[in-house]
């Protein structure tokens, strides 16, 4: 037998243990890779304790073989859940377990609060002496395995923590970007008063409202909603807002505007998402409101005593390559009229009985509270929603834009 395989004295083994623990500690502190940690483990048990065969199973979203040597593909023959999971102490192999008894002699379980973290299967022990060094030092192998498995798990947790931090940063940036979509100020003058609320379901969402002054007498306002949620929805809506504002510099025709926006959404979303949009142009001199509703939840207009829904328009943007028909709604606005735009997260919010809030309830609430200012009305609507949903969670973004036209 070569020198590498010669048995070591107890003092040598003791020194090796101490040096090994120092080496493993240093390796962990230096953030060595999983492969390097396993190489240290393998070198000790194979070359210092003369263990001829070894399998190391670890539980990582299912039992997997982390390390093996001296065997072929026998790890595939072992059902950890069936053959090993019940073992709580260092044990010899039960000869009745055929697939294990063929190659292995000892099972070393590694536990944390009685829960198995890993199993080491050992075979082909050095038998020159009455007791193999490996047999005498099985508790140390168990401890060493525990240290390395925990270190590997901590590395995974640290990596996941870094990944989560990166995601959090991306969400923060997306949230900041999304907040820039909304107008910093809404009009509050002798012609019109507006107020808005936006409540994202997650840190970022796909709802959007805007107000643009075209000239001294005309203004445009809109509300839109992207299918889906999260960063991708926020990015698409950011692109949409940029296109809308750019196109308004070249055309004031809502029909032309909506057709061009549809082309932009098709180009950006590649058919994977679509956008619903309500966009309106109001002339404060003629008191005419022109609008297009592209499959958005119809805004509620209280232009007299009875609320009406502004439904005229076309299909959602990005659903079809071309909009075959776009219709414009035209409304003469009375003094003191109230218009409320909203997204589906408001009317589709469910209570504990599975009933949604609904457009009819919103119409009645607006009619009942029609004398309130837009800001106060928005606040009262949100409080009504809280009472309605009870303990049920919000499941979508909610955007609300209320306009009083004098």
C-alpha positions as CSV (number, residue, x, y, z in Angstrom):
1,X,0.0,0.0,0.0
2,X,1.4,3.4,-0.9
3,X,2.2,6.1,1.6
4,X,-0.9,8.0,0.9
5,X,-2.9,5.0,2.0
6,X,-0.9,4.2,5.1
7,X,-2.7,4.3,8.4
8,X,-2.1,7.5,10.5
9,X,-1.5,7.6,14.2
10,X,-4.1,9.0,16.6
11,X,-2.1,12.1,17.1
12,X,-1.7,12.6,13.3
13,X,-5.4,12.2,12.9
14,X,-6.1,14.7,15.7
15,X,-3.8,17.2,14.1
16,X,-5.4,16.6,10.7
17,X,-8.8,17.2,12.2
18,X,-7.7,20.5,13.7
19,X,-6.0,21.7,10.6
20,X,-9.0,20.6,8.5
21,X,-11.4,22.6,10.6
22,X,-9.1,25.6,10.3
23,X,-8.9,25.0,6.5
24,X,-12.7,24.7,6.2
25,X,-13.3,27.8,8.3
26,X,-10.9,29.8,6.2
27,X,-12.5,28.4,3.0
28,X,-16.0,29.5,4.2
29,X,-14.7,32.9,5.2
30,X,-13.0,33.4,1.8
31,X,-16.3,32.4,0.1
32,X,-14.9,29.5,-1.7
33,X,-17.2,27.7,-4.2
34,X,-19.3,24.7,-3.3
35,X,-17.0,22.6,-5.5
36,X,-13.9,23.7,-3.5
37,X,-15.6,23.0,-0.2
38,X,-16.5,19.5,-1.4
39,X,-13.0,18.9,-2.7
40,X,-11.6,19.6,0.8
41,X,-14.1,17.2,2.3
42,X,-13.3,14.5,-0.3
43,X,-9.5,14.8,0.2
44,X,-9.8,14.2,3.9
45,X,-12.2,11.2,3.9
46,X,-10.5,9.6,0.9
47,X,-6.9,10.2,1.4
48,X,-6.6,10.6,5.2
49,X,-9.2,8.2,6.5
50,X,-8.8,5.8,3.5
51,X,-12.5,5.6,2.8
52,X,-12.8,3.8,-0.6
53,X,-16.4,4.6,-1.5
54,X,-18.7,7.5,-0.6
55,X,-22.0,9.1,-1.5
56,X,-23.2,12.4,-0.1
57,X,-26.9,13.3,-0.4
58,X,-28.2,16.7,0.4
59,X,-31.7,18.0,0.5
60,X,-32.0,20.9,-1.8
61,X,-35.6,21.1,-3.0
62,X,-35.4,17.3,-3.3
63,X,-32.6,14.9,-2.4
64,X,-29.6,15.2,-4.7
65,X,-26.2,13.6,-4.8
66,X,-23.6,16.3,-4.1
67,X,-20.5,14.2,-4.0
68,X,-19.5,10.6,-5.0
69,X,-16.4,8.6,-5.6
70,X,-15.5,4.9,-5.8
71,X,-18.9,4.0,-7.2
72,X,-20.6,4.1,-10.6
73,X,-24.1,5.4,-10.9
74,X,-25.4,3.7,-7.8
75,X,-26.8,6.9,-6.4
76,X,-29.6,6.5,-8.9
77,X,-30.5,3.1,-7.2
78,X,-31.0,4.7,-3.8
79,X,-34.4,6.1,-2.8
80,X,-33.5,8.5,0.0
81,X,-37.0,9.1,1.1
82,X,-37.7,5.4,1.4
83,X,-34.4,3.9,2.5
84,X,-32.7,6.6,4.5
85,X,-35.1,9.3,5.8
86,X,-35.9,7.3,9.0
87,X,-32.3,7.0,10.1
88,X,-31.4,9.4,13.0
89,X,-28.1,8.0,14.2
90,X,-24.9,6.7,12.7
91,X,-25.7,3.1,11.6
92,X,-24.5,0.1,9.8
93,X,-26.3,-0.8,6.6
94,X,-29.3,-3.1,7.0
95,X,-28.3,-6.1,4.8
96,X,-32.0,-6.5,3.8
97,X,-31.7,-3.2,1.9
98,X,-30.3,-4.7,-1.3
99,X,-29.3,-1.5,-3.2
100,X,-27.3,-0.2,-0.2
101,X,-25.8,-3.4,1.0
102,X,-24.1,-4.0,-2.3
103,X,-21.6,-1.2,-1.9
104,X,-21.9,0.5,1.5
105,X,-21.4,-0.3,5.1
106,X,-22.1,2.8,7.2
107,X,-24.8,5.6,7.0
108,X,-24.0,8.9,8.7
109,X,-27.1,11.1,9.0
110,X,-26.7,14.9,9.4
111,X,-29.6,16.5,11.2
112,X,-30.8,19.9,12.3
113,X,-33.5,19.9,15.0
114,X,-34.3,16.3,14.1
115,X,-34.7,17.2,10.4
116,X,-32.3,15.5,8.0
117,X,-30.0,17.8,6.0
118,X,-27.8,15.2,4.5
119,X,-26.7,11.5,4.5
120,X,-23.2,10.2,4.0
121,X,-22.9,6.6,2.8
122,X,-19.5,5.0,3.4
123,X,-18.1,1.8,1.9
124,X,-14.8,0.0,1.2
125,X,-13.3,0.8,4.6
126,X,-9.6,0.2,5.4
127,X,-9.6,-3.1,7.4
128,X,-5.9,-3.7,8.2
129,X,-6.5,-2.9,11.9
130,X,-9.1,-4.2,14.2
131,X,-10.9,-0.9,13.8
132,X,-10.6,1.3,10.7
133,X,-9.8,5.0,11.4
134,X,-12.9,5.8,9.5
135,X,-15.0,3.9,12.1
136,X,-13.4,5.6,15.0
137,X,-13.9,9.0,13.5
138,X,-17.4,8.8,12.2
139,X,-18.7,11.4,14.6
140,X,-16.1,13.8,13.2
141,X,-17.2,13.0,9.7
142,X,-20.8,13.8,10.8
143,X,-19.7,17.1,12.3
144,X,-17.6,18.0,9.3
145,X,-20.4,17.2,6.9
146,X,-22.8,19.3,8.9
147,X,-20.4,22.3,8.7
148,X,-20.0,22.0,5.0
149,X,-23.6,21.4,4.2
150,X,-24.7,24.4,6.3
151,X,-22.0,26.5,4.6
152,X,-23.3,25.4,1.2
153,X,-26.8,26.2,2.2
154,X,-25.7,29.6,3.5
155,X,-24.0,30.3,0.2
156,X,-27.3,29.6,-1.6
157,X,-29.2,31.8,0.9
158,X,-26.6,34.6,0.4
159,X,-26.9,34.3,-3.4
160,X,-30.7,34.4,-3.1
161,X,-30.4,37.4,-0.8
162,X,-28.3,39.2,-3.4
163,X,-30.8,38.3,-6.1
164,X,-33.7,39.5,-4.0
165,X,-31.8,42.8,-3.3
166,X,-31.3,43.2,-7.1
167,X,-35.0,42.6,-7.7
168,X,-35.9,45.1,-5.0
169,X,-33.6,47.7,-6.5
170,X,-35.2,47.1,-9.9
171,X,-38.7,47.4,-8.4
172,X,-37.6,50.7,-6.7
173,X,-36.3,52.1,-10.0
174,X,-39.4,50.9,-11.8
175,X,-41.6,52.5,-9.1
176,X,-39.7,55.8,-9.4
177,X,-40.0,55.6,-13.2
178,X,-43.7,55.0,-12.9
179,X,-44.3,57.9,-10.5
180,X,-42.8,60.1,-13.2
181,X,-45.6,59.0,-15.6
182,X,-48.3,60.8,-13.6
183,X,-48.7,64.6,-13.9
184,X,-47.1,66.5,-11.1
185,X,-50.0,68.9,-11.0
186,X,-53.7,68.6,-12.0
187,X,-55.8,71.7,-12.9
188,X,-57.8,73.5,-10.3
189,X,-59.2,76.6,-11.9
190,X,-62.4,78.3,-12.9
191,X,-62.9,75.9,-15.9
192,X,-62.0,72.5,-14.4
193,X,-60.9,70.8,-11.2
194,X,-59.2,67.4,-11.2
195,X,-58.0,65.0,-8.5
196,X,-56.5,61.5,-8.7
197,X,-55.6,58.6,-6.6
198,X,-53.3,55.7,-7.6
199,X,-52.9,52.6,-5.5
200,X,-50.7,49.9,-7.1
201,X,-51.3,46.3,-6.1
202,X,-47.6,45.6,-6.0
203,X,-44.7,48.0,-5.9
204,X,-45.2,48.8,-9.6
205,X,-48.2,48.4,-11.7
206,X,-49.7,49.1,-15.1
207,X,-52.3,51.8,-14.6
208,X,-51.8,55.3,-15.9
209,X,-53.6,58.6,-16.0
210,X,-52.5,61.9,-17.5
211,X,-53.4,65.5,-18.2
212,X,-52.0,67.6,-21.1
213,X,-52.8,71.2,-21.9
214,X,-53.0,71.5,-25.8
215,X,-53.5,75.3,-26.0
216,X,-55.3,78.1,-24.2
217,X,-58.7,76.5,-24.9
218,X,-58.2,72.8,-25.2
219,X,-57.0,70.1,-22.9
220,X,-56.6,66.3,-23.1
221,X,-56.9,63.8,-20.2
222,X,-56.7,60.0,-20.2
223,X,-56.7,56.9,-18.2
224,X,-55.1,53.6,-19.3
225,X,-54.4,50.1,-18.0
226,X,-51.9,47.5,-19.3
227,X,-52.8,43.8,-19.1
228,X,-50.6,42.2,-16.5
229,X,-48.7,43.7,-13.6
230,X,-45.1,44.3,-12.5
231,X,-42.1,45.7,-14.1
232,X,-42.9,44.7,-17.7
233,X,-46.3,46.4,-17.4
234,X,-44.7,49.5,-16.0
235,X,-42.1,49.6,-18.8
236,X,-44.8,49.2,-21.5
237,X,-46.9,52.0,-20.0
238,X,-43.8,54.2,-19.8
239,X,-43.3,53.7,-23.5
240,X,-46.9,54.3,-24.1
241,X,-47.0,57.6,-22.3
242,X,-43.9,58.8,-24.2
243,X,-45.6,57.9,-27.5
244,X,-48.9,59.5,-26.6
245,X,-47.3,62.8,-25.6
246,X,-45.1,62.8,-28.7
247,X,-48.0,62.1,-31.0
248,X,-50.1,64.9,-29.5
249,X,-47.5,67.3,-30.9
250,X,-48.5,66.2,-34.4
251,X,-52.2,65.5,-34.3
252,X,-55.2,66.6,-32.3
253,X,-57.5,64.0,-34.0
254,X,-58.3,61.4,-31.4
255,X,-59.1,58.9,-34.1
256,X,-55.7,59.3,-35.7
257,X,-54.0,59.4,-32.3
258,X,-55.6,56.1,-31.3
259,X,-54.7,54.3,-34.5
260,X,-51.1,55.4,-34.2
261,X,-50.9,54.4,-30.6
262,X,-52.2,50.9,-31.6
263,X,-49.3,50.5,-34.0
264,X,-46.9,51.6,-31.3
265,X,-48.3,49.1,-28.8
266,X,-48.2,46.3,-31.4
267,X,-44.5,47.1,-32.0
268,X,-43.6,47.3,-28.3
269,X,-45.6,44.4,-26.9
270,X,-45.3,42.0,-29.8
271,X,-48.8,40.8,-29.1
272,X,-48.0,39.7,-25.6
273,X,-49.9,42.5,-23.8
274,X,-52.6,45.0,-24.7
275,X,-53.7,48.4,-23.3
276,X,-57.1,49.7,-22.6
277,X,-57.5,53.5,-22.9
278,X,-60.0,56.2,-22.3
279,X,-58.8,59.5,-23.8
280,X,-60.8,62.7,-24.0
281,X,-60.4,66.2,-25.4
282,X,-62.3,69.1,-23.9
283,X,-62.8,72.6,-25.3
284,X,-63.5,75.0,-22.5
285,X,-65.0,77.6,-24.9
286,X,-67.4,75.3,-26.8
287,X,-67.9,73.1,-23.8
288,X,-67.7,70.0,-26.1
289,X,-66.0,66.8,-24.8
290,X,-64.8,64.5,-27.5
291,X,-63.6,61.0,-26.5
292,X,-62.5,57.5,-27.6
293,X,-62.9,54.5,-25.3
294,X,-60.6,51.7,-26.4
295,X,-62.1,48.9,-24.4
296,X,-61.5,50.7,-21.1
297,X,-63.9,50.6,-18.1
298,X,-66.4,53.3,-19.2
299,X,-66.0,56.6,-17.2
300,X,-69.1,57.8,-15.4
301,X,-70.4,61.2,-16.4
302,X,-72.9,63.0,-14.3
303,X,-74.0,65.7,-16.7
304,X,-77.4,66.2,-15.2
305,X,-79.4,64.1,-12.8
306,X,-78.6,60.6,-14.2
307,X,-75.1,59.1,-14.6
308,X,-74.2,57.9,-18.0
309,X,-71.3,55.7,-19.2
310,X,-68.9,56.9,-21.9
311,X,-68.5,53.7,-24.0
312,X,-68.0,54.8,-27.6
313,X,-64.7,53.9,-29.2
314,X,-62.9,50.8,-30.4
315,X,-61.1,47.6,-29.3
316,X,-58.2,47.6,-26.9
317,X,-54.8,48.8,-28.2
318,X,-52.4,46.0,-29.2
319,X,-55.1,43.4,-29.7
320,X,-55.2,43.7,-33.5
321,X,-52.7,44.9,-36.1
322,X,-55.1,47.4,-37.3
323,X,-58.2,49.1,-35.8
324,X,-60.9,48.7,-38.4
325,X,-63.3,51.1,-36.8
326,X,-62.7,53.9,-34.4
327,X,-65.7,55.9,-33.2
328,X,-65.6,59.2,-31.3
329,X,-68.1,60.1,-28.7
330,X,-69.2,63.7,-28.5
331,X,-70.9,65.2,-25.4
332,X,-72.0,68.8,-24.6
333,X,-71.0,69.4,-21.0
334,X,-73.2,71.3,-18.6
335,X,-71.8,73.5,-16.0
336,X,-71.1,71.7,-12.8
337,X,-70.8,68.3,-14.5
338,X,-68.8,65.5,-12.8
339,X,-66.7,62.9,-14.7
340,X,-65.1,59.9,-12.9
341,X,-62.5,57.7,-14.7
342,X,-61.3,54.5,-13.1
343,X,-59.6,51.2,-13.8
344,X,-60.9,47.7,-13.4
345,X,-59.2,47.1,-10.0
346,X,-61.9,49.3,-8.5
347,X,-65.1,47.8,-9.8
348,X,-63.8,44.2,-9.8
349,X,-62.7,44.3,-6.2
350,X,-64.6,41.4,-4.4
351,X,-66.0,41.2,-0.9
352,X,-65.9,38.2,1.4
353,X,-69.0,36.7,-0.4
354,X,-67.3,36.8,-3.8
355,X,-69.3,39.7,-5.1
356,X,-67.5,42.5,-6.9
357,X,-68.1,46.1,-6.2
358,X,-69.4,46.7,-9.7
359,X,-70.1,49.7,-11.9
360,X,-73.7,50.1,-10.8
361,X,-72.7,50.6,-7.2
362,X,-70.0,53.1,-8.3
363,X,-72.6,55.1,-10.3
364,X,-75.0,55.2,-7.3
365,X,-72.2,56.3,-5.0
366,X,-71.1,59.1,-7.4
367,X,-74.7,60.3,-7.8
368,X,-75.3,60.3,-4.0
369,X,-72.0,62.2,-3.4
370,X,-72.1,64.4,-6.5
371,X,-71.6,67.7,-4.6
372,X,-68.2,66.7,-3.2
373,X,-65.0,68.1,-4.6
374,X,-63.0,65.7,-6.8
375,X,-60.4,65.1,-4.1
376,X,-63.0,64.5,-1.4
377,X,-65.0,62.2,-3.7
378,X,-62.0,60.1,-4.5
379,X,-61.3,59.7,-0.8
380,X,-64.8,58.7,0.0
381,X,-64.9,56.1,-2.9
382,X,-61.7,54.5,-1.5
383,X,-63.1,54.4,2.0
384,X,-66.3,52.8,0.6
385,X,-64.1,50.2,-1.1
386,X,-62.4,49.4,2.2
387,X,-65.7,48.8,3.9
388,X,-67.0,46.8,1.0
389,X,-64.1,44.4,0.7
390,X,-63.8,43.6,4.4
391,X,-60.9,41.3,5.0
392,X,-60.4,40.5,1.4
393,X,-57.1,41.7,-0.2
394,X,-56.6,44.1,-3.1
395,X,-55.9,42.0,-6.2
396,X,-55.2,44.7,-8.8
397,X,-54.0,48.2,-9.2
398,X,-56.6,51.0,-8.7
399,X,-56.5,54.3,-10.4
400,X,-59.2,57.0,-10.0
401,X,-59.4,60.4,-11.8
402,X,-62.3,62.7,-11.0
403,X,-63.1,65.9,-12.9
404,X,-65.4,68.7,-12.0
405,X,-66.2,70.9,-15.1
406,X,-67.5,74.4,-14.2
